[in-house]
Amino acid sequence: MLPEPPFHLTAAEARVLGALIEKEVTTPEYYPLSLHALVNACNQRSNREPVMNLDEDDVRQALHGLEDDRLAGRARSADGRVTKYEHWLGEAFNFSRAETALICVLLLRGPQTPGELRSRAERMHRFDEIGDVLASLQKLMEREPALVAMLPRQPGAKESRYVHLLAGAVESMAAAQAEPARGAEPSVERTAYAGRIAQLESTVAELRQAVSALQQKIDSLFG
């Protein structure tokens, strides 16, 4: 029997928290995020499952819930007239970079296999081997209470999927997913192509990094 989860985040709260974690690592120059930027991050059509359509009121409400749980809120050191927001995951859990990346991807994409997690977490933390992913997942599962659980293997599947427990027990999460979440758009079934999509995402991320590095060299030569 799984231990009682420490939080019961709503779908919107999980999306907001995941978006804040992701943007801190991938675009630190724009972090903390304004409300407008955070809404856009939550509603991205890439690297999100399901795609959502949250408005500013939805995100504000989610931020209030996260602030009550001391997981996110107004940036404490932000200057300027625009209010910005940050997550406080490090203070709450003292995660390693590997654990932070895995929790982030699970918050943004739902249950996934270790192979999918390895590919999709590439932008935040590089796992040299699948064993490194499994070791980090094991640490998250061994926390008291556990923050990650392994789902029963689906018929015909080669790998088990893992799920975060920040939105409650696995049973309640499954029930909530039976109906479309508020703000969620219909998603296309992509199970058969999950591995290929994950690999394409990783390749695109690498190409973007290469283009950015090339642009910097050109700027240094002709700037």
C-alpha positions in Angstrom: 0.0 0.0 0.0 1.4 3.4 -1.0 2.1 6.0 1.8 -0.1 9.1 1.9 1.3 11.7 -0.4 2.4 15.0 1.2 0.4 17.2 -1.3 -2.8 17.0 -3.4 -2.0 19.4 -6.2 -4.7 20.1 -8.8 -4.0 19.6 -12.5 -3.4 23.4 -12.8 -1.2 23.6 -9.8 1.0 20.7 -11.1 1.2 22.4 -14.5 2.2 25.8 -13.0 4.8 24.2 -10.7 6.3 22.1 -13.5 6.5 25.2 -15.8 8.3 27.2 -13.2 10.8 24.4 -12.6 11.4 23.9 -16.3 11.9 27.6 -17.2 14.3 28.2 -14.3 16.7 25.6 -15.8 16.1 26.1 -19.6 15.6 29.9 -19.8 17.2 31.3 -16.6 17.6 34.7 -18.2 13.8 35.1 -18.2 13.2 33.6 -14.7 11.4 34.4 -12.4 8.4 34.6 -14.7 5.7 37.3 -15.0 2.1 36.1 -14.9 1.8 36.5 -18.7 5.0 34.4 -19.3 3.8 31.8 -16.8 0.4 31.4 -18.6 2.2 30.9 -21.9 4.6 28.4 -20.3 1.6 26.4 -18.9 -0.2 26.4 -22.3 2.8 25.4 -24.5 1.9 22.8 -27.2 5.2 21.1 -27.0 6.6 19.1 -24.0 3.1 19.1 -22.4 0.6 16.3 -21.8 -2.2 17.1 -22.0 -2.1 20.5 -23.8 -4.0 22.9 -21.5 -5.7 26.3 -22.0 -5.4 28.0 -18.7 -6.2 31.7 -18.4 -4.7 34.3 -15.9 -7.3 33.6 -13.3 -6.6 29.8 -13.4 -2.9 30.4 -13.0 -3.5 32.9 -10.1 -5.7 30.4 -8.3 -3.1 27.7 -8.8 -0.3 30.0 -7.5 -2.4 30.7 -4.3 -2.7 26.9 -3.7 1.1 26.4 -4.3 1.9 29.3 -2.0 -0.3 27.7 0.7 1.8 24.6 0.3 5.1 26.7 0.2 6.0 25.3 -3.2 5.8 28.5 -5.3 4.7 32.1 -5.1 5.9 35.7 -5.7 9.6 36.0 -6.3 11.2 37.2 -3.1 14.1 39.0 -4.7 12.5 40.3 -7.9 12.9 44.0 -8.7 10.8 46.1 -11.0 7.1 47.0 -11.4 6.0 43.6 -12.8 5.2 40.9 -10.3 7.1 37.7 -11.0 6.8 34.2 -9.7 9.2 31.4 -8.7 9.1 27.9 -7.3 10.5 26.9 -3.9 11.0 23.2 -4.6 14.6 23.3 -3.4 13.5 24.5 0.0 10.7 22.0 0.3 12.7 18.9 -0.7 16.4 19.6 -1.3 16.3 17.6 -4.5 19.4 16.8 -6.6 19.5 18.2 -10.1 18.6 14.7 -11.4 15.6 14.4 -9.1 14.4 17.9 -10.0 14.5 17.1 -13.7 12.5 13.9 -13.3 9.9 15.5 -11.0 9.6 18.4 -13.5 9.0 16.1 -16.5 6.5 14.0 -14.6 4.6 17.1 -13.6 4.5 18.3 -17.2 4.0 15.0 -19.1 2.3 12.6 -16.7 3.2 8.9 -16.3 6.3 7.9 -18.4 8.8 5.1 -18.8 12.5 5.5 -17.8 13.4 5.8 -21.4 11.0 8.6 -22.1 12.1 10.4 -18.9 15.7 10.1 -19.9 15.1 11.7 -23.3 12.6 14.4 -22.1 14.8 15.5 -19.2 17.8 16.0 -21.4 17.4 19.8 -21.5 17.5 20.0 -17.7 19.9 17.2 -16.7 21.8 14.6 -18.8 21.5 11.0 -17.7 24.4 9.0 -19.1 22.7 5.7 -18.6 19.1 4.4 -18.1 20.4 3.1 -14.8 21.0 6.6 -13.6 17.3 7.4 -14.2 16.2 4.3 -12.3 18.5 5.2 -9.4 17.1 8.7 -9.1 13.5 7.3 -9.4 14.3 4.9 -6.6 15.4 7.7 -4.3 12.2 9.5 -5.0 10.2 6.4 -4.2 12.1 5.8 -1.0 11.4 9.2 0.5 9.0 9.3 3.4 6.4 9.8 2.2 7.1 8.6 -1.4 7.0 11.2 -4.1 7.1 8.8 -7.1 5.4 5.4 -7.7 5.8 2.7 -10.3 2.6 1.9 -12.1 1.7 -1.7 -13.1 3.0 -2.6 -16.5 0.5 -2.2 -19.2 -0.4 -5.3 -21.4 2.2 -5.6 -24.2 4.4 -2.9 -22.8 8.1 -3.6 -22.3 8.7 -1.0 -19.6 6.8 0.1 -16.6 5.8 3.8 -16.2 6.4 6.0 -13.3 4.2 8.7 -11.9 4.6 11.6 -9.4 2.5 11.6 -6.2 2.3 15.3 -5.7 -1.3 15.3 -6.9 -2.4 12.6 -4.5 -2.5 8.8 -4.6 -2.3 6.9 -7.9 -5.9 5.7 -7.5 -7.3 9.3 -7.2 -5.1 10.5 -10.1 -6.4 7.7 -12.4 -10.0 8.6 -11.5 -9.3 12.3 -12.2 -7.9 11.4 -15.6 -11.0 9.5 -16.6 -12.6 12.8 -17.5 -10.9 15.8 -19.3 -9.3 18.2 -16.8 -10.6 21.8 -16.7 -8.5 23.7 -19.2 -7.3 20.6 -21.0 -7.7 20.2 -24.8 -8.3 16.8 -26.4 -5.0 15.0 -27.0 -4.2 12.5 -29.7 -3.2 9.0 -28.7 0.5 8.7 -29.2 1.5 5.7 -27.2 2.8 3.8 -30.1 5.0 6.7 -31.1 6.2 7.8 -27.6 9.7 6.6 -28.0 10.2 8.1 -31.4 8.7 11.4 -30.3 11.0 11.6 -27.3 14.0 11.0 -29.5 12.9 13.7 -31.9 12.5 16.2 -29.1 16.0 15.4 -27.9 17.4 15.9 -31.4 15.6 19.2 -31.8 17.0 20.4 -28.4 20.5 19.5 -29.5 20.1 21.3 -32.9 18.8 24.4 -31.1 21.9 24.4 -28.9 24.2 24.0 -31.9 22.5 26.9 -33.7 22.8 29.1 -30.7 26.5 28.3 -30.3 27.1 29.0 -34.0 25.3 32.3 -33.8 27.5 33.3 -30.8 30.6 32.5 -32.9 29.3 34.6 -35.8 28.5 37.5 -33.5 32.0 37.4 -32.0 33.6 37.4 -35.4 31.5 40.1 -37.1 30.0 41.9 -34.2 
